[in-house]
Amino acid sequence: MTQPAIDPGLTMLRHIVATLAYRGGKTVRDAPSSFATFRAGNTTRTPGEILAHIGDLLDWAAGQVEGRYEWHDAVPREWPLEVDRFFAALEALDRKLAEARTLEFPAGQIFQGAIADALTHVGQIALLRRMAGCPVRGENYFRAHIAIGRVGRDQAAPVREFE
């Protein structure tokens, strides 16, 4: 009896998750403690609230890999705890993708919902860092050493950064 072929969307999703880890890791690394509560306007989320939402998105995507469509809003915690949750959620999602042979929902839908939203929010955090006076250096991400499965805090050093 032969096993079903591995869904090619799994490999692409794992690369996207590694990209999210690289880019997100860069935006949260070395942020001052005051940054978590920075508010750009009366109706905007703080970076801490955004990072908690990213954790919710990653949990949602991990459930979708297994065929669950469940959303849970977490209460934002202290910045270091949310950073820990970010990397733990990335690792859990990547592990589920690595273990799966097929996806219960199409890869494109998992990407276009939770993962694309998480990438957008990483960009928001980067913008808020600049507004808060603690910017993240720009980078040529095409040259970045992003590797499938490297989704923790330990990311490759930037290859080409700029101001």
BATORVEX-927842 format. One record per residue: residue number from 1; x negated, y, z of N, C-alpha, C, O in turn; residue in three letters. Coordinates in steps of 0.1 Angstrom, whole numbers, plus 5000, padded with zeros to 4 digits. Example, Ala and Ser with C-alpha at 12.3 -4.5 7.8 and 13.67 -1.06 7.14 Angstrom:
// BATORVEX-927842
+-----+------+------+------+-------+-------+-------+------+------+------+------+------+------+-----+
|   k | n_c1 | n_c2 | n_c3 | ca_c1 | ca_c2 | ca_c3 | c_c1 | c_c2 | c_c3 | o_c1 | o_c2 | o_c3 |   r |
+-----+------+------+------+-------+-------+-------+------+------+------+------+------+------+-----+
|   1 | 4868 | 4943 | 5078 |  4877 |  4955 |  5078 | 4868 | 4967 | 5078 | 4858 | 4967 | 5085 | ALA |
|   2 | 4872 | 4978 | 5071 |  4863 |  4989 |  5071 | 4871 | 5000 | 5079 | 4866 | 5011 | 5080 | SER |
+-----+------+------+------+-------+-------+-------+------+------+------+------+------+------+-----+
//
This chain:
// BATORVEX-927842
+-----+------+------+------+-------+-------+-------+------+------+------+------+------+------+-----+
|   k | n_c1 | n_c2 | n_c3 | ca_c1 | ca_c2 | ca_c3 | c_c1 | c_c2 | c_c3 | o_c1 | o_c2 | o_c3 |   r |
+-----+------+------+------+-------+-------+-------+------+------+------+------+------+------+-----+
|   1 | 4992 | 4988 | 5000 |  5000 |  5000 |  5000 | 4991 | 5012 | 5000 | 4982 | 5014 | 5009 | MET |
|   2 | 4993 | 5021 | 4991 |  4985 |  5033 |  4990 | 4992 | 5045 | 4998 | 5004 | 5045 | 4999 | THR |
|   3 | 4983 | 5053 | 5003 |  4988 |  5065 |  5010 | 4991 | 5076 | 5000 | 4985 | 5076 | 4990 | GLN |
|   4 | 5001 | 5085 | 5004 |  5004 |  5096 |  4995 | 4992 | 5105 | 4993 | 4984 | 5106 | 5003 | PRO |
|   5 | 4991 | 5111 | 4982 |  4980 |  5121 |  4980 | 4981 | 5132 | 4989 | 4993 | 5136 | 4994 | ALA |
|   6 | 4970 | 5138 | 4993 |  4971 |  5150 |  5002 | 4976 | 5162 | 4994 | 4972 | 5164 | 4983 | ILE |
|   7 | 4985 | 5169 | 5000 |  4991 |  5181 |  4994 | 4980 | 5191 | 4992 | 4973 | 5195 | 5001 | ASP |
|   8 | 4978 | 5196 | 4979 |  4967 |  5206 |  4977 | 4969 | 5219 | 4984 | 4960 | 5226 | 4986 | PRO |
|   9 | 4981 | 5222 | 4988 |  4984 |  5234 |  4995 | 4978 | 5234 | 5009 | 4975 | 5245 | 5014 | GLY |
|  10 | 4975 | 5222 | 5014 |  4969 |  5221 |  5027 | 4955 | 5227 | 5027 | 4951 | 5235 | 5036 | LEU |
|  11 | 4947 | 5224 | 5017 |  4933 |  5230 |  5016 | 4934 | 5245 | 5015 | 4926 | 5252 | 5021 | THR |
|  12 | 4943 | 5250 | 5007 |  4943 |  5264 |  5005 | 4948 | 5271 | 5018 | 4942 | 5281 | 5022 | MET |
|  13 | 4958 | 5265 | 5025 |  4962 |  5271 |  5038 | 4951 | 5271 | 5048 | 4949 | 5280 | 5056 | LEU |
|  14 | 4943 | 5260 | 5048 |  4932 |  5259 |  5058 | 4922 | 5270 | 5055 | 4916 | 5276 | 5064 | ARG |
|  15 | 4919 | 5273 | 5042 |  4910 |  5284 |  5039 | 4916 | 5297 | 5043 | 4909 | 5306 | 5048 | HIS |
|  16 | 4929 | 5299 | 5041 |  4935 |  5312 |  5045 | 4934 | 5313 | 5060 | 4932 | 5324 | 5065 | ILE |
|  17 | 4937 | 5303 | 5067 |  4936 |  5303 |  5082 | 4922 | 5307 | 5086 | 4920 | 5314 | 5096 | VAL |
|  18 | 4912 | 5301 | 5080 |  4898 |  5304 |  5083 | 4895 | 5319 | 5080 | 4888 | 5326 | 5087 | ALA |
|  19 | 4901 | 5324 | 5069 |  4899 |  5338 |  5066 | 4906 | 5347 | 5076 | 4900 | 5357 | 5080 | THR |
|  20 | 4917 | 5343 | 5081 |  4924 |  5350 |  5092 | 4916 | 5350 | 5104 | 4915 | 5360 | 5111 | LEU |
|  21 | 4909 | 5339 | 5107 |  4900 |  5338 |  5119 | 4889 | 5348 | 5118 | 4885 | 5355 | 5127 | ALA |
|  22 | 4883 | 5348 | 5106 |  4871 |  5357 |  5103 | 4875 | 5372 | 5105 | 4869 | 5379 | 5112 | TYR |
|  23 | 4886 | 5376 | 5097 |  4890 |  5390 |  5097 | 4896 | 5394 | 5111 | 4893 | 5404 | 5116 | ARG |
|  24 | 4904 | 5385 | 5116 |  4910 |  5388 |  5129 | 4899 | 5389 | 5140 | 4900 | 5397 | 5149 | GLY |
|  25 | 4890 | 5379 | 5140 |  4879 |  5379 |  5149 | 4871 | 5392 | 5149 | 4867 | 5397 | 5160 | GLY |
|  26 | 4869 | 5397 | 5137 |  4862 |  5410 |  5136 | 4870 | 5421 | 5142 | 4864 | 5430 | 5148 | LYS |
|  27 | 4883 | 5422 | 5141 |  4891 |  5433 |  5146 | 4892 | 5432 | 5161 | 4894 | 5443 | 5167 | THR |
|  28 | 4892 | 5421 | 5167 |  4893 |  5420 |  5182 | 4880 | 5420 | 5189 | 4880 | 5423 | 5201 | VAL |
|  29 | 4869 | 5417 | 5182 |  4856 |  5416 |  5189 | 4851 | 5430 | 5194 | 4852 | 5440 | 5186 | ARG |
|  30 | 4847 | 5430 | 5206 |  4841 |  5442 |  5212 | 4850 | 5454 | 5213 | 4846 | 5466 | 5213 | ASP |
|  31 | 4863 | 5452 | 5213 |  4873 |  5463 |  5215 | 4872 | 5467 | 5229 | 4872 | 5459 | 5238 | ALA |
|  32 | 4872 | 5480 | 5232 |  4872 |  5485 |  5246 | 4884 | 5481 | 5253 | 4895 | 5479 | 5246 | PRO |
|  33 | 4884 | 5480 | 5266 |  4895 |  5475 |  5274 | 4907 | 5484 | 5272 | 4919 | 5480 | 5273 | SER |
|  34 | 4905 | 5497 | 5270 |  4916 |  5507 |  5268 | 4923 | 5505 | 5255 | 4934 | 5510 | 5254 | SER |
|  35 | 4917 | 5498 | 5246 |  4923 |  5497 |  5232 | 4936 | 5490 | 5232 | 4945 | 5493 | 5224 | PHE |
|  36 | 4938 | 5480 | 5241 |  4950 |  5471 |  5241 | 4963 | 5479 | 5242 | 4973 | 5476 | 5237 | ALA |
|  37 | 4962 | 5491 | 5249 |  4974 |  5499 |  5252 | 4974 | 5511 | 5244 | 4983 | 5520 | 5246 | THR |
|  38 | 4965 | 5513 | 5234 |  4965 |  5525 |  5226 | 4979 | 5525 | 5218 | 4983 | 5515 | 5213 | PHE |
|  39 | 4985 | 5537 | 5218 |  4997 |  5539 |  5211 | 4996 | 5550 | 5201 | 4993 | 5562 | 5205 | ARG |
|  40 | 4997 | 5547 | 5188 |  4996 |  5557 |  5178 | 5008 | 5567 | 5177 | 5007 | 5578 | 5172 | ALA |
|  41 | 5019 | 5562 | 5181 |  5032 |  5570 |  5181 | 5042 | 5564 | 5190 | 5040 | 5553 | 5196 | GLY |
|  42 | 5053 | 5571 | 5192 |  5063 |  5567 |  5202 | 5070 | 5554 | 5198 | 5074 | 5547 | 5207 | ASN |
|  43 | 5070 | 5551 | 5185 |  5077 |  5539 |  5181 | 5068 | 5528 | 5176 | 5073 | 5518 | 5171 | THR |
|  44 | 5055 | 5529 | 5177 |  5046 |  5519 |  5172 | 5043 | 5509 | 5183 | 5043 | 5512 | 5195 | THR |
|  45 | 5039 | 5497 | 5179 |  5035 |  5487 |  5188 | 5020 | 5490 | 5192 | 5013 | 5497 | 5185 | ARG |
|  46 | 5017 | 5486 | 5204 |  5003 |  5487 |  5208 | 4995 | 5476 | 5202 | 5001 | 5466 | 5198 | THR |
|  47 | 4981 | 5477 | 5202 |  4973 |  5466 |  5197 | 4976 | 5453 | 5204 | 4976 | 5442 | 5199 | PRO |
|  48 | 4978 | 5454 | 5217 |  4981 |  5442 |  5226 | 4994 | 5435 | 5221 | 4995 | 5423 | 5221 | GLY |
|  49 | 5004 | 5444 | 5219 |  5017 |  5439 |  5214 | 5016 | 5432 | 5200 | 5022 | 5422 | 5198 | GLU |
|  50 | 5008 | 5438 | 5192 |  5006 |  5433 |  5178 | 4999 | 5419 | 5179 | 5002 | 5410 | 5172 | ILE |
|  51 | 4989 | 5418 | 5187 |  4981 |  5406 |  5189 | 4990 | 5395 | 5194 | 4989 | 5383 | 5190 | LEU |
|  52 | 4998 | 5398 | 5204 |  5008 |  5388 |  5209 | 5017 | 5383 | 5198 | 5020 | 5372 | 5197 | ALA |
|  53 | 5022 | 5393 | 5190 |  5030 |  5389 |  5178 | 5023 | 5380 | 5169 | 5029 | 5370 | 5163 | HIS |
|  54 | 5010 | 5382 | 5166 |  5002 |  5374 |  5158 | 5002 | 5360 | 5163 | 5003 | 5350 | 5156 | ILE |
|  55 | 5000 | 5359 | 5176 |  5001 |  5345 |  5183 | 5014 | 5338 | 5181 | 5014 | 5326 | 5178 | GLY |
|  56 | 5025 | 5346 | 5182 |  5038 |  5340 |  5179 | 5039 | 5335 | 5164 | 5044 | 5325 | 5162 | ASP |
|  57 | 5034 | 5343 | 5155 |  5034 |  5339 |  5141 | 5026 | 5326 | 5138 | 5031 | 5318 | 5131 | LEU |
|  58 | 5015 | 5325 | 5145 |  5006 |  5313 |  5143 | 5013 | 5301 | 5149 | 5012 | 5290 | 5143 | LEU |
|  59 | 5020 | 5303 | 5160 |  5027 |  5292 |  5166 | 5038 | 5288 | 5157 | 5041 | 5276 | 5156 | ASP |
|  60 | 5045 | 5297 | 5151 |  5056 |  5295 |  5142 | 5051 | 5287 | 5130 | 5058 | 5277 | 5126 | TRP |
|  61 | 5040 | 5291 | 5124 |  5034 |  5284 |  5113 | 5030 | 5270 | 5116 | 5033 | 5260 | 5108 | ALA |
|  62 | 5025 | 5268 | 5128 |  5021 |  5254 |  5132 | 5033 | 5245 | 5133 | 5032 | 5233 | 5129 | ALA |
|  63 | 5044 | 5250 | 5138 |  5056 |  5243 |  5138 | 5061 | 5239 | 5125 | 5067 | 5228 | 5122 | GLY |
|  64 | 5060 | 5249 | 5115 |  5065 |  5246 |  5102 | 5057 | 5235 | 5095 | 5062 | 5228 | 5087 | GLN |
|  65 | 5044 | 5234 | 5098 |  5036 |  5223 |  5092 | 5042 | 5210 | 5096 | 5042 | 5200 | 5088 | VAL |
|  66 | 5049 | 5209 | 5107 |  5055 |  5196 |  5112 | 5070 | 5196 | 5109 | 5077 | 5187 | 5113 | GLU |
|  67 | 5075 | 5206 | 5102 |  5089 |  5206 |  5098 | 5098 | 5213 | 5108 | 5111 | 5212 | 5106 | GLY |
|  68 | 5093 | 5220 | 5118 |  5101 |  5228 |  5127 | 5102 | 5242 | 5123 | 5092 | 5248 | 5118 | ARG |
|  69 | 5113 | 5248 | 5125 |  5115 |  5262 |  5122 | 5120 | 5269 | 5135 | 5132 | 5272 | 5136 | TYR |
|  70 | 5110 | 5271 | 5144 |  5114 |  5276 |  5157 | 5105 | 5289 | 5160 | 5093 | 5289 | 5158 | GLU |
|  71 | 5112 | 5299 | 5164 |  5105 |  5312 |  5168 | 5106 | 5314 | 5183 | 5117 | 5312 | 5189 | TRP |
|  72 | 5095 | 5319 | 5189 |  5095 |  5322 |  5203 | 5087 | 5335 | 5204 | 5076 | 5337 | 5199 | HIS |
|  73 | 5093 | 5345 | 5211 |  5087 |  5358 |  5214 | 5079 | 5356 | 5228 | 5085 | 5353 | 5238 | ASP |
|  74 | 5066 | 5358 | 5227 |  5058 |  5357 |  5239 | 5058 | 5371 | 5245 | 5058 | 5381 | 5238 | ALA |
|  75 | 5057 | 5372 | 5258 |  5054 |  5385 |  5265 | 5040 | 5388 | 5264 | 5031 | 5380 | 5268 | VAL |
|  76 | 5036 | 5400 | 5259 |  5022 |  5403 |  5258 | 5015 | 5403 | 5271 | 5020 | 5407 | 5282 | PRO |
|  77 | 5003 | 5397 | 5271 |  4994 |  5397 |  5283 | 4982 | 5406 | 5282 | 4981 | 5413 | 5272 | ARG |
|  78 | 4973 | 5405 | 5291 |  4961 |  5413 |  5291 | 4953 | 5409 | 5278 | 4954 | 5398 | 5273 | GLU |
|  79 | 4946 | 5419 | 5273 |  4939 |  5418 |  5260 | 4930 | 5405 | 5259 | 4931 | 5398 | 5249 | TRP |
|  80 | 4922 | 5402 | 5269 |  4913 |  5390 |  5268 | 4922 | 5378 | 5267 | 4917 | 5368 | 5260 | PRO |
|  81 | 4933 | 5377 | 5274 |  4941 |  5365 |  5273 | 4948 | 5364 | 5259 | 4950 | 5353 | 5254 | LEU |
|  82 | 4952 | 5375 | 5253 |  4957 |  5375 |  5240 | 4947 | 5371 | 5229 | 4950 | 5364 | 5220 | GLU |
|  83 | 4935 | 5376 | 5231 |  4924 |  5372 |  5222 | 4922 | 5357 | 5223 | 4920 | 5350 | 5213 | VAL |
|  84 | 4922 | 5351 | 5235 |  4920 |  5337 |  5237 | 4932 | 5330 | 5230 | 4930 | 5320 | 5224 | ASP |
|  85 | 4944 | 5335 | 5232 |  4956 |  5329 |  5226 | 4954 | 5329 | 5210 | 4958 | 5319 | 5204 | ARG |
|  86 | 4950 | 5340 | 5205 |  4948 |  5341 |  5190 | 4939 | 5330 | 5185 | 4943 | 5323 | 5176 | PHE |
|  87 | 4928 | 5328 | 5191 |  4919 |  5317 |  5187 | 4924 | 5303 | 5189 | 4922 | 5294 | 5181 | PHE |
|  88 | 4931 | 5302 | 5201 |  4937 |  5288 |  5204 | 4948 | 5285 | 5194 | 4949 | 5274 | 5189 | ALA |
|  89 | 4956 | 5295 | 5190 |  4967 |  5293 |  5180 | 4961 | 5290 | 5166 | 4966 | 5282 | 5159 | ALA |
|  90 | 4950 | 5297 | 5163 |  4944 |  5294 |  5150 | 4938 | 5280 | 5150 | 4940 | 5272 | 5140 | LEU |
|  91 | 4932 | 5275 | 5161 |  4927 |  5262 |  5162 | 4938 | 5252 | 5161 | 4936 | 5241 | 5155 | GLU |
|  92 | 4949 | 5254 | 5168 |  4960 |  5245 |  5168 | 4966 | 5244 | 5154 | 4969 | 5233 | 5149 | ALA |
|  93 | 4968 | 5255 | 5147 |  4973 |  5255 |  5133 | 4964 | 5247 | 5124 | 4968 | 5239 | 5116 | LEU |
|  94 | 4951 | 5250 | 5125 |  4941 |  5244 |  5116 | 4941 | 5229 | 5118 | 4940 | 5221 | 5109 | ASP |
|  95 | 4942 | 5225 | 5131 |  4942 |  5211 |  5135 | 4954 | 5204 | 5128 | 4952 | 5193 | 5123 | ARG |
|  96 | 4965 | 5210 | 5129 |  4977 |  5204 |  5123 | 4976 | 5203 | 5108 | 4980 | 5193 | 5102 | LYS |
|  97 | 4970 | 5213 | 5102 |  4968 |  5213 |  5088 | 4958 | 5202 | 5084 | 4960 | 5195 | 5074 | LEU |
|  98 | 4948 | 5200 | 5092 |  4937 |  5190 |  5089 | 4943 | 5176 | 5090 | 4939 | 5167 | 5083 | ALA |
|  99 | 4952 | 5174 | 5100 |  4957 |  5161 |  5102 | 4969 | 5157 | 5092 | 4972 | 5145 | 5091 | GLU |
| 100 | 4975 | 5167 | 5086 |  4986 |  5164 |  5078 | 4982 | 5159 | 5064 | 4971 | 5162 | 5059 | ALA |
| 101 | 4990 | 5151 | 5058 |  4988 |  5147 |  5044 | 4998 | 5154 | 5035 | 4995 | 5156 | 5023 | ARG |
| 102 | 5009 | 5158 | 5040 |  5019 |  5165 |  5033 | 5025 | 5176 | 5042 | 5023 | 5176 | 5054 | THR |
| 103 | 5032 | 5185 | 5036 |  5038 |  5196 |  5044 | 5053 | 5194 | 5044 | 5059 | 5190 | 5033 | LEU |
| 104 | 5060 | 5197 | 5055 |  5074 |  5196 |  5055 | 5081 | 5208 | 5049 | 5092 | 5207 | 5044 | GLU |
| 105 | 5074 | 5219 | 5048 |  5079 |  5231 |  5041 | 5068 | 5234 | 5030 | 5056 | 5231 | 5032 | PHE |
| 106 | 5071 | 5240 | 5019 |  5061 |  5243 |  5009 | 5050 | 5253 | 5014 | 5053 | 5262 | 5022 | PRO |
| 107 | 5038 | 5250 | 5010 |  5027 |  5258 |  5014 | 5029 | 5273 | 5012 | 5026 | 5282 | 5020 | ALA |
| 108 | 5035 | 5276 | 5000 |  5037 |  5290 |  4997 | 5046 | 5297 | 5006 | 5045 | 5309 | 5009 | GLY |
| 109 | 5057 | 5290 | 5011 |  5066 |  5296 |  5021 | 5059 | 5298 | 5034 | 5061 | 5308 | 5041 | GLN |
| 110 | 5051 | 5288 | 5038 |  5044 |  5290 |  5051 | 5034 | 5302 | 5050 | 5033 | 5310 | 5059 | ILE |
| 111 | 5028 | 5303 | 5039 |  5019 |  5315 |  5037 | 5027 | 5328 | 5036 | 5023 | 5337 | 5043 | PHE |
| 112 | 5037 | 5328 | 5028 |  5044 |  5341 |  5026 | 5051 | 5347 | 5038 | 5054 | 5359 | 5039 | GLN |
| 113 | 5054 | 5338 | 5047 |  5060 |  5342 |  5060 | 5050 | 5345 | 5070 | 5045 | 5356 | 5071 | GLY |
| 114 | 5048 | 5335 | 5079 |  5040 |  5337 |  5091 | 5025 | 5342 | 5088 | 5020 | 5351 | 5094 | ALA |
| 115 | 5019 | 5335 | 5079 |  5004 |  5338 |  5077 | 5002 | 5351 | 5070 | 4993 | 5358 | 5074 | ILE |
| 116 | 5010 | 5354 | 5060 |  5008 |  5368 |  5054 | 5011 | 5379 | 5064 | 5004 | 5389 | 5064 | ALA |
| 117 | 5021 | 5377 | 5072 |  5025 |  5386 |  5082 | 5013 | 5388 | 5092 | 5010 | 5399 | 5096 | ASP |
| 118 | 5007 | 5377 | 5096 |  4996 |  5378 |  5105 | 4984 | 5385 | 5099 | 4977 | 5393 | 5106 | ALA |
| 119 | 4981 | 5383 | 5086 |  4971 |  5391 |  5079 | 4974 | 5406 | 5079 | 4965 | 5414 | 5081 | LEU |
| 120 | 4986 | 5409 | 5076 |  4990 |  5423 |  5077 | 4988 | 5429 | 5090 | 4983 | 5440 | 5091 | THR |
| 121 | 4991 | 5422 | 5101 |  4990 |  5427 |  5114 | 4975 | 5428 | 5118 | 4971 | 5437 | 5126 | HIS |
| 122 | 4966 | 5420 | 5113 |  4952 |  5421 |  5115 | 4947 | 5435 | 5109 | 4940 | 5442 | 5116 | VAL |
| 123 | 4952 | 5438 | 5098 |  4949 |  5451 |  5092 | 4954 | 5462 | 5100 | 4948 | 5473 | 5101 | GLY |
| 124 | 4966 | 5461 | 5106 |  4971 |  5471 |  5115 | 4962 | 5473 | 5127 | 4959 | 5485 | 5131 | GLN |
| 125 | 4957 | 5463 | 5133 |  4948 |  5464 |  5144 | 4935 | 5471 | 5140 | 4930 | 5479 | 5147 | ILE |
| 126 | 4930 | 5468 | 5128 |  4918 |  5474 |  5123 | 4921 | 5489 | 5121 | 4912 | 5497 | 5125 | ALA |
| 127 | 4932 | 5493 | 5116 |  4935 |  5507 |  5114 | 4937 | 5514 | 5128 | 4932 | 5525 | 5130 | LEU |
| 128 | 4943 | 5507 | 5137 |  4945 |  5513 |  5151 | 4931 | 5514 | 5158 | 4929 | 5524 | 5165 | LEU |
| 129 | 4922 | 5506 | 5155 |  4908 |  5507 |  5161 | 4902 | 5520 | 5156 | 4896 | 5527 | 5163 | ARG |
| 130 | 4904 | 5523 | 5143 |  4898 |  5535 |  5137 | 4905 | 5547 | 5144 | 4898 | 5557 | 5147 | ARG |
| 131 | 4918 | 5547 | 5145 |  4926 |  5558 |  5151 | 4922 | 5560 | 5165 | 4922 | 5571 | 5170 | MET |
| 132 | 4919 | 5549 | 5172 |  4915 |  5550 |  5187 | 4901 | 5554 | 5189 | 4896 | 5555 | 5200 | ALA |
| 133 | 4893 | 5556 | 5178 |  4879 |  5560 |  5179 | 4869 | 5548 | 5182 | 4858 | 5551 | 5186 | GLY |
| 134 | 4873 | 5536 | 5179 |  4864 |  5525 |  5180 | 4866 | 5516 | 5167 | 4870 | 5504 | 5168 | CYS |
| 135 | 4862 | 5522 | 5156 |  4864 |  5515 |  5143 | 4856 | 5502 | 5141 | 4845 | 5500 | 5147 | PRO |
| 136 | 4862 | 5494 | 5133 |  4855 |  5482 |  5128 | 4849 | 5485 | 5115 | 4855 | 5492 | 5106 | VAL |
| 137 | 4836 | 5481 | 5113 |  4830 |  5484 |  5100 | 4837 | 5477 | 5088 | 4841 | 5466 | 5090 | ARG |
| 138 | 4837 | 5484 | 5077 |  4842 |  5478 |  5065 | 4833 | 5467 | 5060 | 4821 | 5466 | 5064 | GLY |
| 139 | 4838 | 5458 | 5052 |  4830 |  5447 |  5047 | 4834 | 5442 | 5034 | 4846 | 5443 | 5030 | GLU |
| 140 | 4825 | 5437 | 5026 |  4828 |  5431 |  5013 | 4832 | 5416 | 5017 | 4823 | 5408 | 5018 | ASN |
| 141 | 4844 | 5414 | 5019 |  4849 |  5401 |  5023 | 4847 | 5390 | 5013 | 4847 | 5378 | 5016 | TYR |
| 142 | 4845 | 5394 | 5000 |  4843 |  5384 |  4990 | 4830 | 5376 | 4993 | 4828 | 5364 | 4989 | PHE |
| 143 | 4820 | 5383 | 4999 |  4807 |  5377 |  5002 | 4807 | 5370 | 5015 | 4797 | 5364 | 5019 | ARG |
| 144 | 4817 | 5372 | 5023 |  4817 |  5366 |  5037 | 4816 | 5351 | 5037 | 4821 | 5345 | 5027 | ALA |
| 145 | 4809 | 5346 | 5046 |  4807 |  5331 |  5048 | 4819 | 5325 | 5056 | 4818 | 5323 | 5068 | HIS |
| 146 | 4830 | 5323 | 5049 |  4842 |  5318 |  5055 | 4843 | 5303 | 5052 | 4841 | 5299 | 5040 | ILE |
| 147 | 4845 | 5295 | 5062 |  4844 |  5280 |  5060 | 4857 | 5274 | 5066 | 4861 | 5277 | 5077 | ALA |
| 148 | 4863 | 5265 | 5058 |  4875 |  5258 |  5063 | 4871 | 5251 | 5076 | 4860 | 5244 | 5077 | ILE |
| 149 | 4879 | 5252 | 5086 |  4877 |  5246 |  5099 | 4870 | 5255 | 5109 | 4870 | 5252 | 5121 | GLY |
| 150 | 4864 | 5266 | 5104 |  4857 |  5275 |  5114 | 4868 | 5286 | 5117 | 4869 | 5296 | 5111 | ARG |
| 151 | 4875 | 5283 | 5128 |  4886 |  5292 |  5132 | 4885 | 5297 | 5146 | 4894 | 5303 | 5151 | VAL |
| 152 | 4874 | 5294 | 5153 |  4872 |  5299 |  5166 | 4865 | 5312 | 5167 | 4863 | 5319 | 5157 | GLY |
| 153 | 4861 | 5316 | 5179 |  4853 |  5329 |  5180 | 4840 | 5329 | 5173 | 4835 | 5340 | 5169 | ARG |
| 154 | 4834 | 5317 | 5171 |  4821 |  5316 |  5165 | 4822 | 5317 | 5150 | 4824 | 5307 | 5143 | ASP |
| 155 | 4821 | 5330 | 5145 |  4822 |  5332 |  5131 | 4808 | 5336 | 5125 | 4800 | 5340 | 5133 | GLN |
| 156 | 4807 | 5334 | 5112 |  4794 |  5338 |  5106 | 4792 | 5353 | 5107 | 4802 | 5361 | 5108 | ALA |
| 157 | 4780 | 5357 | 5107 |  4777 |  5371 |  5107 | 4781 | 5378 | 5094 | 4780 | 5371 | 5083 | ALA |
| 158 | 4784 | 5390 | 5094 |  4788 |  5397 |  5081 | 4776 | 5397 | 5071 | 4764 | 5398 | 5076 | PRO |
| 159 | 4779 | 5396 | 5059 |  4769 |  5396 |  5048 | 4766 | 5410 | 5043 | 4755 | 5414 | 5042 | VAL |
| 160 | 4777 | 5418 | 5041 |  4776 |  5431 |  5036 | 4787 | 5440 | 5042 | 4798 | 5441 | 5038 | ARG |
| 161 | 4782 | 5448 | 5052 |  4791 |  5457 |  5058 | 4788 | 5471 | 5053 | 4777 | 5474 | 5048 | GLU |
| 162 | 4797 | 5481 | 5055 |  4795 |  5494 |  5051 | 4804 | 5503 | 5060 | 4813 | 5499 | 5067 | PHE |
| 163 | 4801 | 5516 | 5060 |  4809 |  5526 |  5068 | 4822 | 5530 | 5060 | 4830 | 5538 | 5066 | GLU |
+-----+------+------+------+-------+-------+-------+------+------+------+------+------+------+-----+
//
